[in-house]
Amino acid sequence: MAVALRGGGLVAPAIHDAADIDLDELMARLKDLVTRTRAGRLRRAELAESTITVSNLGDQGVESILGVVYPPQVALVGFGRIVDRPWVVGGLIGVRPTVTVSLAADHRATDGATGARYLQAVTQLLQQPEEL
């Protein structure tokens, strides 16, 4: 998770084995990680072995992110702010909340097809948050 420091700068500490943690525990660990990052109390392991950075600039009003991969990580997933847009559902136009999700990936570690499958999985989860 990319964490902005109050004095300026950015740190990308890791939550290891995030895929194996339920959502409530993941959110608790994320809150703790952000607090400790800003207090300068990270553990060495939290600054190593990360693979994907998640960046959310939506709270800053940014609609989309064109991320840069920070080695040794292999990808950055960016979330913009939620925006109401016209959307067609069942042949009818309505207004829906939408978010732009982007992916920057190191092609030495993965390829565009894998990235597309990842973004599709994120899309499915965001459309059915009760499944999280």
MODELLER restraints for C-alpha pairs under 7 A, 6 or more apart:
rsr = mdl.restraints
at = mdl.atoms
rsr.add(forms.Gaussian(group=physical.xy_distance, feature=features.Distance(at['CA:1:A'], at['CA:12:A']), mean=5.38, stdev=0.5))
rsr.add(forms.Gaussian(group=physical.xy_distance, feature=features.Distance(at['CA:1:A'], at['CA:13:A']), mean=6.11, stdev=0.5))
rsr.add(forms.Gaussian(group=physical.xy_distance, feature=features.Distance(at['CA:1:A'], at['CA:14:A']), mean=6.57, stdev=0.5))
rsr.add(forms.Gaussian(group=physical.xy_distance, feature=features.Distance(at['CA:1:A'], at['CA:53:A']), mean=5.13, stdev=0.5))
rsr.add(forms.Gaussian(group=physical.xy_distance, feature=features.Distance(at['CA:1:A'], at['CA:54:A']), mean=4.78, stdev=0.5))
rsr.add(forms.Gaussian(group=physical.xy_distance, feature=features.Distance(at['CA:1:A'], at['CA:55:A']), mean=6.33, stdev=0.5))
rsr.add(forms.Gaussian(group=physical.xy_distance, feature=features.Distance(at['CA:2:A'], at['CA:10:A']), mean=6.58, stdev=0.5))
rsr.add(forms.Gaussian(group=physical.xy_distance, feature=features.Distance(at['CA:2:A'], at['CA:11:A']), mean=5.78, stdev=0.5))
rsr.add(forms.Gaussian(group=physical.xy_distance, feature=features.Distance(at['CA:2:A'], at['CA:12:A']), mean=4.37, stdev=0.5))
rsr.add(forms.Gaussian(group=physical.xy_distance, feature=features.Distance(at['CA:2:A'], at['CA:53:A']), mean=6.21, stdev=0.5))
rsr.add(forms.Gaussian(group=physical.xy_distance, feature=features.Distance(at['CA:2:A'], at['CA:54:A']), mean=6.11, stdev=0.5))
rsr.add(forms.Gaussian(group=physical.xy_distance, feature=features.Distance(at['CA:2:A'], at['CA:55:A']), mean=5.43, stdev=0.5))
rsr.add(forms.Gaussian(group=physical.xy_distance, feature=features.Distance(at['CA:3:A'], at['CA:10:A']), mean=5.65, stdev=0.5))
rsr.add(forms.Gaussian(group=physical.xy_distance, feature=features.Distance(at['CA:3:A'], at['CA:11:A']), mean=5.30, stdev=0.5))
rsr.add(forms.Gaussian(group=physical.xy_distance, feature=features.Distance(at['CA:3:A'], at['CA:12:A']), mean=6.04, stdev=0.5))
rsr.add(forms.Gaussian(group=physical.xy_distance, feature=features.Distance(at['CA:3:A'], at['CA:34:A']), mean=6.46, stdev=0.5))
rsr.add(forms.Gaussian(group=physical.xy_distance, feature=features.Distance(at['CA:4:A'], at['CA:10:A']), mean=4.64, stdev=0.5))
rsr.add(forms.Gaussian(group=physical.xy_distance, feature=features.Distance(at['CA:4:A'], at['CA:11:A']), mean=6.60, stdev=0.5))
rsr.add(forms.Gaussian(group=physical.xy_distance, feature=features.Distance(at['CA:5:A'], at['CA:38:A']), mean=5.69, stdev=0.5))
rsr.add(forms.Gaussian(group=physical.xy_distance, feature=features.Distance(at['CA:6:A'], at['CA:38:A']), mean=6.95, stdev=0.5))
rsr.add(forms.Gaussian(group=physical.xy_distance, feature=features.Distance(at['CA:12:A'], at['CA:53:A']), mean=6.74, stdev=0.5))
rsr.add(forms.Gaussian(group=physical.xy_distance, feature=features.Distance(at['CA:13:A'], at['CA:46:A']), mean=5.11, stdev=0.5))
rsr.add(forms.Gaussian(group=physical.xy_distance, feature=features.Distance(at['CA:13:A'], at['CA:47:A']), mean=4.86, stdev=0.5))
rsr.add(forms.Gaussian(group=physical.xy_distance, feature=features.Distance(at['CA:14:A'], at['CA:46:A']), mean=4.84, stdev=0.5))
rsr.add(forms.Gaussian(group=physical.xy_distance, feature=features.Distance(at['CA:14:A'], at['CA:47:A']), mean=6.16, stdev=0.5))
rsr.add(forms.Gaussian(group=physical.xy_distance, feature=features.Distance(at['CA:14:A'], at['CA:50:A']), mean=5.16, stdev=0.5))
rsr.add(forms.Gaussian(group=physical.xy_distance, feature=features.Distance(at['CA:15:A'], at['CA:46:A']), mean=6.84, stdev=0.5))
rsr.add(forms.Gaussian(group=physical.xy_distance, feature=features.Distance(at['CA:18:A'], at['CA:26:A']), mean=6.89, stdev=0.5))
rsr.add(forms.Gaussian(group=physical.xy_distance, feature=features.Distance(at['CA:23:A'], at['CA:132:A']), mean=6.63, stdev=0.5))
rsr.add(forms.Gaussian(group=physical.xy_distance, feature=features.Distance(at['CA:36:A'], at['CA:42:A']), mean=5.85, stdev=0.5))
rsr.add(forms.Gaussian(group=physical.xy_distance, feature=features.Distance(at['CA:50:A'], at['CA:73:A']), mean=5.80, stdev=0.5))
rsr.add(forms.Gaussian(group=physical.xy_distance, feature=features.Distance(at['CA:51:A'], at['CA:73:A']), mean=4.23, stdev=0.5))
rsr.add(forms.Gaussian(group=physical.xy_distance, feature=features.Distance(at['CA:51:A'], at['CA:74:A']), mean=5.47, stdev=0.5))
rsr.add(forms.Gaussian(group=physical.xy_distance, feature=features.Distance(at['CA:51:A'], at['CA:75:A']), mean=6.78, stdev=0.5))
rsr.add(forms.Gaussian(group=physical.xy_distance, feature=features.Distance(at['CA:52:A'], at['CA:73:A']), mean=5.56, stdev=0.5))
rsr.add(forms.Gaussian(group=physical.xy_distance, feature=features.Distance(at['CA:52:A'], at['CA:74:A']), mean=5.97, stdev=0.5))
rsr.add(forms.Gaussian(group=physical.xy_distance, feature=features.Distance(at['CA:52:A'], at['CA:75:A']), mean=4.82, stdev=0.5))
rsr.add(forms.Gaussian(group=physical.xy_distance, feature=features.Distance(at['CA:52:A'], at['CA:76:A']), mean=5.52, stdev=0.5))
rsr.add(forms.Gaussian(group=physical.xy_distance, feature=features.Distance(at['CA:53:A'], at['CA:75:A']), mean=6.39, stdev=0.5))
rsr.add(forms.Gaussian(group=physical.xy_distance, feature=features.Distance(at['CA:53:A'], at['CA:76:A']), mean=4.63, stdev=0.5))
rsr.add(forms.Gaussian(group=physical.xy_distance, feature=features.Distance(at['CA:53:A'], at['CA:77:A']), mean=6.22, stdev=0.5))
rsr.add(forms.Gaussian(group=physical.xy_distance, feature=features.Distance(at['CA:54:A'], at['CA:76:A']), mean=5.82, stdev=0.5))
rsr.add(forms.Gaussian(group=physical.xy_distance, feature=features.Distance(at['CA:54:A'], at['CA:77:A']), mean=4.89, stdev=0.5))
rsr.add(forms.Gaussian(group=physical.xy_distance, feature=features.Distance(at['CA:54:A'], at['CA:78:A']), mean=5.96, stdev=0.5))
rsr.add(forms.Gaussian(group=physical.xy_distance, feature=features.Distance(at['CA:55:A'], at['CA:77:A']), mean=6.18, stdev=0.5))
rsr.add(forms.Gaussian(group=physical.xy_distance, feature=features.Distance(at['CA:55:A'], at['CA:78:A']), mean=4.74, stdev=0.5))
rsr.add(forms.Gaussian(group=physical.xy_distance, feature=features.Distance(at['CA:55:A'], at['CA:79:A']), mean=6.18, stdev=0.5))
rsr.add(forms.Gaussian(group=physical.xy_distance, feature=features.Distance(at['CA:56:A'], at['CA:78:A']), mean=5.81, stdev=0.5))
rsr.add(forms.Gaussian(group=physical.xy_distance, feature=features.Distance(at['CA:56:A'], at['CA:79:A']), mean=4.67, stdev=0.5))
rsr.add(forms.Gaussian(group=physical.xy_distance, feature=features.Distance(at['CA:56:A'], at['CA:80:A']), mean=6.06, stdev=0.5))
rsr.add(forms.Gaussian(group=physical.xy_distance, feature=features.Distance(at['CA:57:A'], at['CA:79:A']), mean=6.54, stdev=0.5))
rsr.add(forms.Gaussian(group=physical.xy_distance, feature=features.Distance(at['CA:57:A'], at['CA:80:A']), mean=5.58, stdev=0.5))
rsr.add(forms.Gaussian(group=physical.xy_distance, feature=features.Distance(at['CA:57:A'], at['CA:81:A']), mean=6.87, stdev=0.5))
rsr.add(forms.Gaussian(group=physical.xy_distance, feature=features.Distance(at['CA:58:A'], at['CA:79:A']), mean=6.55, stdev=0.5))
rsr.add(forms.Gaussian(group=physical.xy_distance, feature=features.Distance(at['CA:58:A'], at['CA:80:A']), mean=4.27, stdev=0.5))
rsr.add(forms.Gaussian(group=physical.xy_distance, feature=features.Distance(at['CA:58:A'], at['CA:81:A']), mean=3.43, stdev=0.5))
rsr.add(forms.Gaussian(group=physical.xy_distance, feature=features.Distance(at['CA:58:A'], at['CA:82:A']), mean=6.92, stdev=0.5))
rsr.add(forms.Gaussian(group=physical.xy_distance, feature=features.Distance(at['CA:59:A'], at['CA:81:A']), mean=6.36, stdev=0.5))
rsr.add(forms.Gaussian(group=physical.xy_distance, feature=features.Distance(at['CA:61:A'], at['CA:81:A']), mean=5.94, stdev=0.5))
rsr.add(forms.Gaussian(group=physical.xy_distance, feature=features.Distance(at['CA:62:A'], at['CA:80:A']), mean=5.50, stdev=0.5))
rsr.add(forms.Gaussian(group=physical.xy_distance, feature=features.Distance(at['CA:62:A'], at['CA:81:A']), mean=5.86, stdev=0.5))
rsr.add(forms.Gaussian(group=physical.xy_distance, feature=features.Distance(at['CA:63:A'], at['CA:80:A']), mean=4.28, stdev=0.5))
rsr.add(forms.Gaussian(group=physical.xy_distance, feature=features.Distance(at['CA:63:A'], at['CA:81:A']), mean=4.98, stdev=0.5))
rsr.add(forms.Gaussian(group=physical.xy_distance, feature=features.Distance(at['CA:63:A'], at['CA:100:A']), mean=6.60, stdev=0.5))
rsr.add(forms.Gaussian(group=physical.xy_distance, feature=features.Distance(at['CA:64:A'], at['CA:79:A']), mean=6.62, stdev=0.5))
rsr.add(forms.Gaussian(group=physical.xy_distance, feature=features.Distance(at['CA:64:A'], at['CA:80:A']), mean=4.63, stdev=0.5))
rsr.add(forms.Gaussian(group=physical.xy_distance, feature=features.Distance(at['CA:64:A'], at['CA:100:A']), mean=5.68, stdev=0.5))
rsr.add(forms.Gaussian(group=physical.xy_distance, feature=features.Distance(at['CA:65:A'], at['CA:78:A']), mean=5.37, stdev=0.5))
rsr.add(forms.Gaussian(group=physical.xy_distance, feature=features.Distance(at['CA:65:A'], at['CA:79:A']), mean=6.77, stdev=0.5))
rsr.add(forms.Gaussian(group=physical.xy_distance, feature=features.Distance(at['CA:65:A'], at['CA:80:A']), mean=6.47, stdev=0.5))
rsr.add(forms.Gaussian(group=physical.xy_distance, feature=features.Distance(at['CA:65:A'], at['CA:102:A']), mean=6.38, stdev=0.5))
rsr.add(forms.Gaussian(group=physical.xy_distance, feature=features.Distance(at['CA:66:A'], at['CA:102:A']), mean=6.97, stdev=0.5))
rsr.add(forms.Gaussian(group=physical.xy_distance, feature=features.Distance(at['CA:67:A'], at['CA:76:A']), mean=6.12, stdev=0.5))
rsr.add(forms.Gaussian(group=physical.xy_distance, feature=features.Distance(at['CA:67:A'], at['CA:78:A']), mean=6.73, stdev=0.5))
rsr.add(forms.Gaussian(group=physical.xy_distance, feature=features.Distance(at['CA:67:A'], at['CA:104:A']), mean=5.71, stdev=0.5))
rsr.add(forms.Gaussian(group=physical.xy_distance, feature=features.Distance(at['CA:68:A'], at['CA:76:A']), mean=6.91, stdev=0.5))
rsr.add(forms.Gaussian(group=physical.xy_distance, feature=features.Distance(at['CA:68:A'], at['CA:104:A']), mean=6.49, stdev=0.5))
rsr.add(forms.Gaussian(group=physical.xy_distance, feature=features.Distance(at['CA:69:A'], at['CA:75:A']), mean=5.56, stdev=0.5))
rsr.add(forms.Gaussian(group=physical.xy_distance, feature=features.Distance(at['CA:69:A'], at['CA:76:A']), mean=5.73, stdev=0.5))
rsr.add(forms.Gaussian(group=physical.xy_distance, feature=features.Distance(at['CA:69:A'], at['CA:104:A']), mean=6.50, stdev=0.5))
rsr.add(forms.Gaussian(group=physical.xy_distance, feature=features.Distance(at['CA:69:A'], at['CA:105:A']), mean=6.60, stdev=0.5))
rsr.add(forms.Gaussian(group=physical.xy_distance, feature=features.Distance(at['CA:69:A'], at['CA:106:A']), mean=6.90, stdev=0.5))
rsr.add(forms.Gaussian(group=physical.xy_distance, feature=features.Distance(at['CA:74:A'], at['CA:105:A']), mean=5.76, stdev=0.5))
rsr.add(forms.Gaussian(group=physical.xy_distance, feature=features.Distance(at['CA:74:A'], at['CA:106:A']), mean=5.12, stdev=0.5))
rsr.add(forms.Gaussian(group=physical.xy_distance, feature=features.Distance(at['CA:74:A'], at['CA:109:A']), mean=6.36, stdev=0.5))
rsr.add(forms.Gaussian(group=physical.xy_distance, feature=features.Distance(at['CA:75:A'], at['CA:103:A']), mean=6.92, stdev=0.5))
rsr.add(forms.Gaussian(group=physical.xy_distance, feature=features.Distance(at['CA:75:A'], at['CA:104:A']), mean=5.47, stdev=0.5))
rsr.add(forms.Gaussian(group=physical.xy_distance, feature=features.Distance(at['CA:75:A'], at['CA:105:A']), mean=4.18, stdev=0.5))
rsr.add(forms.Gaussian(group=physical.xy_distance, feature=features.Distance(at['CA:75:A'], at['CA:106:A']), mean=6.13, stdev=0.5))
rsr.add(forms.Gaussian(group=physical.xy_distance, feature=features.Distance(at['CA:76:A'], at['CA:103:A']), mean=5.70, stdev=0.5))
rsr.add(forms.Gaussian(group=physical.xy_distance, feature=features.Distance(at['CA:76:A'], at['CA:104:A']), mean=5.17, stdev=0.5))
rsr.add(forms.Gaussian(group=physical.xy_distance, feature=features.Distance(at['CA:76:A'], at['CA:105:A']), mean=6.49, stdev=0.5))
rsr.add(forms.Gaussian(group=physical.xy_distance, feature=features.Distance(at['CA:77:A'], at['CA:101:A']), mean=6.93, stdev=0.5))
rsr.add(forms.Gaussian(group=physical.xy_distance, feature=features.Distance(at['CA:77:A'], at['CA:102:A']), mean=5.63, stdev=0.5))
rsr.add(forms.Gaussian(group=physical.xy_distance, feature=features.Distance(at['CA:77:A'], at['CA:103:A']), mean=4.63, stdev=0.5))
rsr.add(forms.Gaussian(group=physical.xy_distance, feature=features.Distance(at['CA:77:A'], at['CA:104:A']), mean=6.61, stdev=0.5))
rsr.add(forms.Gaussian(group=physical.xy_distance, feature=features.Distance(at['CA:78:A'], at['CA:101:A']), mean=5.52, stdev=0.5))
rsr.add(forms.Gaussian(group=physical.xy_distance, feature=features.Distance(at['CA:78:A'], at['CA:102:A']), mean=4.99, stdev=0.5))
rsr.add(forms.Gaussian(group=physical.xy_distance, feature=features.Distance(at['CA:78:A'], at['CA:103:A']), mean=6.35, stdev=0.5))
rsr.add(forms.Gaussian(group=physical.xy_distance, feature=features.Distance(at['CA:79:A'], at['CA:99:A']), mean=6.94, stdev=0.5))
rsr.add(forms.Gaussian(group=physical.xy_distance, feature=features.Distance(at['CA:79:A'], at['CA:100:A']), mean=6.06, stdev=0.5))
rsr.add(forms.Gaussian(group=physical.xy_distance, feature=features.Distance(at['CA:79:A'], at['CA:101:A']), mean=4.78, stdev=0.5))
rsr.add(forms.Gaussian(group=physical.xy_distance, feature=features.Distance(at['CA:79:A'], at['CA:102:A']), mean=6.70, stdev=0.5))
rsr.add(forms.Gaussian(group=physical.xy_distance, feature=features.Distance(at['CA:80:A'], at['CA:99:A']), mean=5.96, stdev=0.5))
rsr.add(forms.Gaussian(group=physical.xy_distance, feature=features.Distance(at['CA:80:A'], at['CA:100:A']), mean=5.45, stdev=0.5))
rsr.add(forms.Gaussian(group=physical.xy_distance, feature=features.Distance(at['CA:80:A'], at['CA:101:A']), mean=6.58, stdev=0.5))
rsr.add(forms.Gaussian(group=physical.xy_distance, feature=features.Distance(at['CA:81:A'], at['CA:99:A']), mean=6.02, stdev=0.5))
rsr.add(forms.Gaussian(group=physical.xy_distance, feature=features.Distance(at['CA:82:A'], at['CA:97:A']), mean=6.06, stdev=0.5))
rsr.add(forms.Gaussian(group=physical.xy_distance, feature=features.Distance(at['CA:82:A'], at['CA:98:A']), mean=5.43, stdev=0.5))
rsr.add(forms.Gaussian(group=physical.xy_distance, feature=features.Distance(at['CA:82:A'], at['CA:99:A']), mean=4.73, stdev=0.5))
rsr.add(forms.Gaussian(group=physical.xy_distance, feature=features.Distance(at['CA:83:A'], at['CA:97:A']), mean=5.44, stdev=0.5))
rsr.add(forms.Gaussian(group=physical.xy_distance, feature=features.Distance(at['CA:83:A'], at['CA:98:A']), mean=5.34, stdev=0.5))
rsr.add(forms.Gaussian(group=physical.xy_distance, feature=features.Distance(at['CA:83:A'], at['CA:99:A']), mean=6.34, stdev=0.5))
rsr.add(forms.Gaussian(group=physical.xy_distance, feature=features.Distance(at['CA:84:A'], at['CA:95:A']), mean=6.09, stdev=0.5))
rsr.add(forms.Gaussian(group=physical.xy_distance, feature=features.Distance(at['CA:84:A'], at['CA:96:A']), mean=5.32, stdev=0.5))
rsr.add(forms.Gaussian(group=physical.xy_distance, feature=features.Distance(at['CA:84:A'], at['CA:97:A']), mean=4.35, stdev=0.5))
rsr.add(forms.Gaussian(group=physical.xy_distance, feature=features.Distance(at['CA:84:A'], at['CA:98:A']), mean=6.05, stdev=0.5))
rsr.add(forms.Gaussian(group=physical.xy_distance, feature=features.Distance(at['CA:85:A'], at['CA:95:A']), mean=5.36, stdev=0.5))
rsr.add(forms.Gaussian(group=physical.xy_distance, feature=features.Distance(at['CA:85:A'], at['CA:96:A']), mean=5.56, stdev=0.5))
rsr.add(forms.Gaussian(group=physical.xy_distance, feature=features.Distance(at['CA:85:A'], at['CA:97:A']), mean=6.36, stdev=0.5))
rsr.add(forms.Gaussian(group=physical.xy_distance, feature=features.Distance(at['CA:85:A'], at['CA:98:A']), mean=6.61, stdev=0.5))
rsr.add(forms.Gaussian(group=physical.xy_distance, feature=features.Distance(at['CA:86:A'], at['CA:93:A']), mean=6.39, stdev=0.5))
rsr.add(forms.Gaussian(group=physical.xy_distance, feature=features.Distance(at['CA:86:A'], at['CA:94:A']), mean=5.49, stdev=0.5))
rsr.add(forms.Gaussian(group=physical.xy_distance, feature=features.Distance(at['CA:86:A'], at['CA:95:A']), mean=4.48, stdev=0.5))
rsr.add(forms.Gaussian(group=physical.xy_distance, feature=features.Distance(at['CA:86:A'], at['CA:96:A']), mean=6.26, stdev=0.5))
rsr.add(forms.Gaussian(group=physical.xy_distance, feature=features.Distance(at['CA:87:A'], at['CA:93:A']), mean=5.51, stdev=0.5))
rsr.add(forms.Gaussian(group=physical.xy_distance, feature=features.Distance(at['CA:87:A'], at['CA:94:A']), mean=5.38, stdev=0.5))
rsr.add(forms.Gaussian(group=physical.xy_distance, feature=features.Distance(at['CA:87:A'], at['CA:95:A']), mean=5.77, stdev=0.5))
rsr.add(forms.Gaussian(group=physical.xy_distance, feature=features.Distance(at['CA:87:A'], at['CA:96:A']), mean=6.00, stdev=0.5))
rsr.add(forms.Gaussian(group=physical.xy_distance, feature=features.Distance(at['CA:88:A'], at['CA:94:A']), mean=6.27, stdev=0.5))
rsr.add(forms.Gaussian(group=physical.xy_distance, feature=features.Distance(at['CA:125:A'], at['CA:131:A']), mean=6.83, stdev=0.5))
rsr.add(forms.Gaussian(group=physical.xy_distance, feature=features.Distance(at['CA:125:A'], at['CA:132:A']), mean=6.75, stdev=0.5))
